[in-house]
Amino acid sequence: MDVYISGVGMTKFGKSANPLEKMMADAATLALKDAKREKVDAIYIGVMNVEEFVGDSNIGALLVDTLGLAGVPSTRVETASSTGAGAFETAFYSVASGHMKNVLVIAGEKMTHLPTAKTTKILSEVIDRSERRYGATMPALAAMIAQKYAQAYHLSQSALEDVLSRVAIKNHFNGSLNPYAQFRKRITVEDYLKSQMVSYPLRLYDCAPITDGTAAILLTTEPTSIKVSGVGHATDTSAVRHRASFTSFNSTKEAAIKAYTMARVNPSDIQFAEVHDAFTLFEIIGTEDLGFFQPGKGWKGLQEGVTQLRGKLPINPSGGLKSRGHPVGASGLAQLVEIVWQLRGEAGEEQQLKRAEIGLAQSIGGLGNNNLVTILERSDRKRTTGSGWRLSYRPEIKVAKKASGPPLEKGAGVLETFTILHSPPEGFLSPLTLGFVRTKRGEIVMACNPDYRSPEQLKMGEKVHLSTREGLYVFEKLTLWSRMKRWFKGQGNS
Amino acid sequence: MDVYISGVGMTKFGKSANPLEKMMADAATLALKDAKREKVDAIYIGVMNVEEFVGDSNIGALLVDTLGLAGVPSTRVETASSTGAGAFETAFYSVASGHMKNVLVIAGEKMTHLPTAKTTKILSEVIDRSERRYGATMPALAAMIAQKYAQAYHLSQSALEDVLSRVAIKNHFNGSLNPYAQFRKRITVEDYLKSQMVSYPLRLYDCAPITDGTAAILLTTEPTSIKVSGVGHATDTSAVRHRASFTSFNSTKEAAIKAYTMARVNPSDIQFAEVHDAFTLFEIIGTEDLGFFQPGKGWKGLQEGVTQLRGKLPINPSGGLKSRGHPVGASGLAQLVEIVWQLRGEAGEEQQLKRAEIGLAQSIGGLGNNNLVTILERSDRKRTTGSGWRLSYRPEIKVAKKASGPPLEKGAGVLETFTILHSPPEGFLSPLTLGFVRTKRGEIVMACNPDYRSPEQLKMGEKVHLSTREGLYVFEKLTLWSRMKRWFKGQGNS
């Protein structure tokens, strides 16, 4: 059964004095009003971590009660930071089943009321335990990916800086036009370069902010002007280091294949997209994973202006997570609300795109291991594809082999990527140097290094010595001095 | 599209040394093996509070990775303590939509590793904030409902004790035959009466235990021996006191109407049921809400042996939550696994029912505000109902009117129900007397009373004086002494 959208709503993102359920009810009320409806058959609620951010369980009952809809089935859905998209997907199937006619999806998160250290700790819990215990945060892992991307595509440190700053500047510009955005301030390269280093090479302006925000969408079986044409969802390994590639996300590619196939469209059919830019580089990787650009060419598309608001393929016309804000559970649904506004021509004079008949949203859960792709289109869009339609999009999906055998204790390795984290979680020294080290037998381990504090002192691809200390891997540079030190300690093996 | 069950699995309930994801993967592996399948199109995961019990977010990615199924879409679902049933319902719609062919549902919770006070605190977070701040726990609210039930149906204190003990004894007997049960010890009336008072009138043997456990079910579009014939889900007010009735749950009744209607069966067609007996009385209320007995007659059905293992309508042949154990996120799915085993004739010699062609499970989320009813049947069951089928089940659903106007400060009221809680959360004095007081203008407020410590000193229906202290309502008996005390304090108003 085909599924349509009959109403959308969103609260202004930023810092809110309202409790979460009130904020969520506000967005829901706007969506119901937009659809001219009062009753629904079911509600799906996207919240990532209401337990720790707010201290409530059973948000399902709390929210229907707040809405004055006690009785209506209410189910909470969670897929880490893609939760809003996950709730939408889940609701989509309930409507597509024919058992439900009108289903409300509400997504939100309240985060700004906690101290940043506590918020960072909560957000870090989406990271695999084996990487989290080194002090790895989301920015730290994203930074290690950024380093790897720069190395793989031969971007110098300043070229990478240029690319990242362009994403931030573009999205802040777009957000400046969006009345729902948390940040409406345009930024310059100078602002970007002045912003503090969070986890080398990522600065504050590379990271989406901490935000309160909610969004809602009403799905229906009755044809409206907006059709849900494709949804796709895929996961990946829990630990980042267990993947075959650090410069793309399999979960985006596999989710995209499913969404394109269901919608019977190809990347070239998409006119604009909301891409999960929790970290600036993720927008670049996203546009490659989605098939808009070849691998390693996404930054060029950005540089050439293709992805700007008035470019050929606008990416994040809303300002993205970077500027609209990133209430983790809400972002995936907020992207879809923005797409509906564009498709309906309701995006506001300065933001409205000229070509807006079909749009795509990509949402990342965790560090790229629970991703969703959703395609919405105008019901009156002329489809040129007939029965001969074929998916032209053929992304390379590499899967790593898992290493077997007992864990390595010490020996030589190669530094695959690293970061220097300047705001580690409580209990870790700052700055904290973290790296992925490839061992002799080919597996990749996470390792820390308490000595090196400047990025110039480390080089990806160089040989390091790996040892264990208090149950953690530690890597050291193979300098003459470190060799001597180990020799003096009577640990002559390297 | 019709939905069938191709595989089920469960771990032994109790205390487990394994991490949650390993326990969940074990149940899932059993279900996959049972269905002779290795791949699935999607996974739905039921966990109520993985964040606080275990400290992980993103269980979706963690679990697919543990299963060696990284890539497969994985979505976490939560509906408080009915989460297992909520995940099943959600997966059901995804298969019914025709977009998925084989979908795995996995539900679990790990609880025993935390101190009981911490577990109680986490479980209490499903309670409405306005009632939780008085120190109300799940047993306390269930106890207030038990008192109200006894009053409504003229059961003396000893008659109530008799009813409750019979539920516990029956379910412990059934559980003694179940190799998956946490408690396999039969109990006597003496054991029951010796067990400690948790929240008057509920004893330890009235409450389901704290448990680690997981269950899994594989759903499919391919016809198998077991068909999912009906699912229903409904909510209620977040706060218990805002309901029109305390002796039944609207959410069970509304969920049952939907499930019976989808399955095109009536309560009289059901041959056995798993009913959410987190507290003994809830089994009695459940059998009434489901239409098996008239309101107020459920305890008689129990007394007459109807609901025993070899009775006409066995309730909780598995031992129920009481004896199998209650890992909150898993229970709703474990009930369905038990039903499948009965329907297939695989329940084990001593437990197997003779009539087992159609069974029902009822699961309660929170304090009766996120409930689900699911009906499974053998695909070869002879249906006697044709196109003239009609739902004969017509439960009374009363909805309370919300009081308006500013909150009352003090005055006379009537004590609707009360409990004396012997294991309140940290920060509250023990024992803690809590009650619902109906004010002059008809609204019900929660109130505490620091003075009364023996149940004989309080009586439901009696007049009390209501005042506020530190932002909480306090009730006092209208004795001559209390009147004088207030008069001396110059607060002559009563």
HADDOCK unambig.tbl for C-alpha pairs under 7 A between the chains (distance, minus, plus):
assign (segid A and resid 51 and name CA) (segid B and resid 51 and name CA) 6.75 0.50 0.50
assign (segid A and resid 55 and name CA) (segid B and resid 125 and name CA) 6.84 0.50 0.50
assign (segid A and resid 56 and name CA) (segid B and resid 125 and name CA) 5.17 0.50 0.50
assign (segid A and resid 56 and name CA) (segid B and resid 126 and name CA) 6.45 0.50 0.50
assign (segid A and resid 57 and name CA) (segid B and resid 80 and name CA) 6.61 0.50 0.50
assign (segid A and resid 57 and name CA) (segid B and resid 125 and name CA) 5.14 0.50 0.50
assign (segid A and resid 57 and name CA) (segid B and resid 126 and name CA) 4.55 0.50 0.50
assign (segid A and resid 58 and name CA) (segid B and resid 79 and name CA) 6.22 0.50 0.50
assign (segid A and resid 58 and name CA) (segid B and resid 80 and name CA) 4.92 0.50 0.50
assign (segid A and resid 58 and name CA) (segid B and resid 126 and name CA) 4.88 0.50 0.50
assign (segid A and resid 58 and name CA) (segid B and resid 366 and name CA) 6.63 0.50 0.50
assign (segid A and resid 60 and name CA) (segid B and resid 79 and name CA) 6.39 0.50 0.50
assign (segid A and resid 61 and name CA) (segid B and resid 235 and name CA) 6.03 0.50 0.50
assign (segid A and resid 61 and name CA) (segid B and resid 236 and name CA) 6.58 0.50 0.50
assign (segid A and resid 61 and name CA) (segid B and resid 237 and name CA) 6.66 0.50 0.50
assign (segid A and resid 61 and name CA) (segid B and resid 238 and name CA) 5.38 0.50 0.50
assign (segid A and resid 61 and name CA) (segid B and resid 369 and name CA) 5.98 0.50 0.50
assign (segid A and resid 61 and name CA) (segid B and resid 370 and name CA) 6.19 0.50 0.50
assign (segid A and resid 62 and name CA) (segid B and resid 238 and name CA) 5.07 0.50 0.50
assign (segid A and resid 65 and name CA) (segid B and resid 237 and name CA) 5.33 0.50 0.50
assign (segid A and resid 65 and name CA) (segid B and resid 238 and name CA) 5.95 0.50 0.50
assign (segid A and resid 70 and name CA) (segid B and resid 235 and name CA) 5.71 0.50 0.50
assign (segid A and resid 70 and name CA) (segid B and resid 236 and name CA) 4.70 0.50 0.50
assign (segid A and resid 70 and name CA) (segid B and resid 237 and name CA) 5.38 0.50 0.50
assign (segid A and resid 71 and name CA) (segid B and resid 234 and name CA) 5.10 0.50 0.50
assign (segid A and resid 71 and name CA) (segid B and resid 235 and name CA) 4.17 0.50 0.50
assign (segid A and resid 71 and name CA) (segid B and resid 236 and name CA) 4.90 0.50 0.50
assign (segid A and resid 71 and name CA) (segid B and resid 251 and name CA) 6.46 0.50 0.50
assign (segid A and resid 72 and name CA) (segid B and resid 234 and name CA) 5.41 0.50 0.50
assign (segid A and resid 72 and name CA) (segid B and resid 235 and name CA) 5.67 0.50 0.50
assign (segid A and resid 73 and name CA) (segid B and resid 233 and name CA) 5.20 0.50 0.50
assign (segid A and resid 73 and name CA) (segid B and resid 234 and name CA) 4.33 0.50 0.50
assign (segid A and resid 73 and name CA) (segid B and resid 235 and name CA) 5.59 0.50 0.50
assign (segid A and resid 74 and name CA) (segid B and resid 235 and name CA) 6.77 0.50 0.50
assign (segid A and resid 75 and name CA) (segid B and resid 77 and name CA) 6.99 0.50 0.50
assign (segid A and resid 75 and name CA) (segid B and resid 78 and name CA) 6.22 0.50 0.50
assign (segid A and resid 75 and name CA) (segid B and resid 79 and name CA) 5.51 0.50 0.50
assign (segid A and resid 75 and name CA) (segid B and resid 86 and name CA) 6.99 0.50 0.50
assign (segid A and resid 76 and name CA) (segid B and resid 77 and name CA) 5.70 0.50 0.50
assign (segid A and resid 76 and name CA) (segid B and resid 78 and name CA) 5.01 0.50 0.50
assign (segid A and resid 76 and name CA) (segid B and resid 79 and name CA) 6.21 0.50 0.50
assign (segid A and resid 77 and name CA) (segid B and resid 75 and name CA) 6.99 0.50 0.50
assign (segid A and resid 77 and name CA) (segid B and resid 76 and name CA) 5.71 0.50 0.50
assign (segid A and resid 77 and name CA) (segid B and resid 77 and name CA) 4.60 0.50 0.50
assign (segid A and resid 77 and name CA) (segid B and resid 78 and name CA) 6.35 0.50 0.50
assign (segid A and resid 78 and name CA) (segid B and resid 75 and name CA) 6.21 0.50 0.50
assign (segid A and resid 78 and name CA) (segid B and resid 76 and name CA) 5.01 0.50 0.50
assign (segid A and resid 78 and name CA) (segid B and resid 77 and name CA) 6.33 0.50 0.50
assign (segid A and resid 79 and name CA) (segid B and resid 58 and name CA) 6.24 0.50 0.50
assign (segid A and resid 79 and name CA) (segid B and resid 60 and name CA) 6.42 0.50 0.50
assign (segid A and resid 79 and name CA) (segid B and resid 75 and name CA) 5.51 0.50 0.50
assign (segid A and resid 79 and name CA) (segid B and resid 76 and name CA) 6.21 0.50 0.50
assign (segid A and resid 80 and name CA) (segid B and resid 57 and name CA) 6.61 0.50 0.50
assign (segid A and resid 80 and name CA) (segid B and resid 58 and name CA) 4.92 0.50 0.50
assign (segid A and resid 86 and name CA) (segid B and resid 75 and name CA) 6.98 0.50 0.50
assign (segid A and resid 93 and name CA) (segid B and resid 93 and name CA) 5.99 0.50 0.50
assign (segid A and resid 93 and name CA) (segid B and resid 94 and name CA) 4.94 0.50 0.50
assign (segid A and resid 93 and name CA) (segid B and resid 97 and name CA) 5.73 0.50 0.50
assign (segid A and resid 94 and name CA) (segid B and resid 93 and name CA) 4.94 0.50 0.50
assign (segid A and resid 94 and name CA) (segid B and resid 94 and name CA) 6.43 0.50 0.50
assign (segid A and resid 96 and name CA) (segid B and resid 97 and name CA) 5.06 0.50 0.50
assign (segid A and resid 97 and name CA) (segid B and resid 93 and name CA) 5.73 0.50 0.50
assign (segid A and resid 97 and name CA) (segid B and resid 96 and name CA) 5.06 0.50 0.50
assign (segid A and resid 97 and name CA) (segid B and resid 97 and name CA) 3.54 0.50 0.50
assign (segid A and resid 125 and name CA) (segid B and resid 55 and name CA) 6.86 0.50 0.50
assign (segid A and resid 125 and name CA) (segid B and resid 56 and name CA) 5.17 0.50 0.50
assign (segid A and resid 125 and name CA) (segid B and resid 57 and name CA) 5.15 0.50 0.50
assign (segid A and resid 126 and name CA) (segid B and resid 56 and name CA) 6.46 0.50 0.50
assign (segid A and resid 126 and name CA) (segid B and resid 57 and name CA) 4.56 0.50 0.50
assign (segid A and resid 126 and name CA) (segid B and resid 58 and name CA) 4.88 0.50 0.50
assign (segid A and resid 233 and name CA) (segid B and resid 73 and name CA) 5.21 0.50 0.50
assign (segid A and resid 234 and name CA) (segid B and resid 71 and name CA) 5.10 0.50 0.50
assign (segid A and resid 234 and name CA) (segid B and resid 72 and name CA) 5.40 0.50 0.50
assign (segid A and resid 234 and name CA) (segid B and resid 73 and name CA) 4.34 0.50 0.50
assign (segid A and resid 235 and name CA) (segid B and resid 61 and name CA) 6.05 0.50 0.50
assign (segid A and resid 235 and name CA) (segid B and resid 70 and name CA) 5.73 0.50 0.50
assign (segid A and resid 235 and name CA) (segid B and resid 71 and name CA) 4.19 0.50 0.50
assign (segid A and resid 235 and name CA) (segid B and resid 72 and name CA) 5.65 0.50 0.50
assign (segid A and resid 235 and name CA) (segid B and resid 73 and name CA) 5.58 0.50 0.50
assign (segid A and resid 235 and name CA) (segid B and resid 74 and name CA) 6.75 0.50 0.50
assign (segid A and resid 236 and name CA) (segid B and resid 61 and name CA) 6.58 0.50 0.50
assign (segid A and resid 236 and name CA) (segid B and resid 70 and name CA) 4.71 0.50 0.50
assign (segid A and resid 236 and name CA) (segid B and resid 71 and name CA) 4.92 0.50 0.50
assign (segid A and resid 237 and name CA) (segid B and resid 61 and name CA) 6.66 0.50 0.50
assign (segid A and resid 237 and name CA) (segid B and resid 65 and name CA) 5.33 0.50 0.50
assign (segid A and resid 237 and name CA) (segid B and resid 70 and name CA) 5.39 0.50 0.50
assign (segid A and resid 238 and name CA) (segid B and resid 61 and name CA) 5.40 0.50 0.50
assign (segid A and resid 238 and name CA) (segid B and resid 62 and name CA) 5.10 0.50 0.50
assign (segid A and resid 238 and name CA) (segid B and resid 65 and name CA) 5.95 0.50 0.50
assign (segid A and resid 251 and name CA) (segid B and resid 71 and name CA) 6.44 0.50 0.50
assign (segid A and resid 366 and name CA) (segid B and resid 58 and name CA) 6.60 0.50 0.50
assign (segid A and resid 369 and name CA) (segid B and resid 61 and name CA) 5.97 0.50 0.50
assign (segid A and resid 370 and name CA) (segid B and resid 61 and name CA) 6.20 0.50 0.50
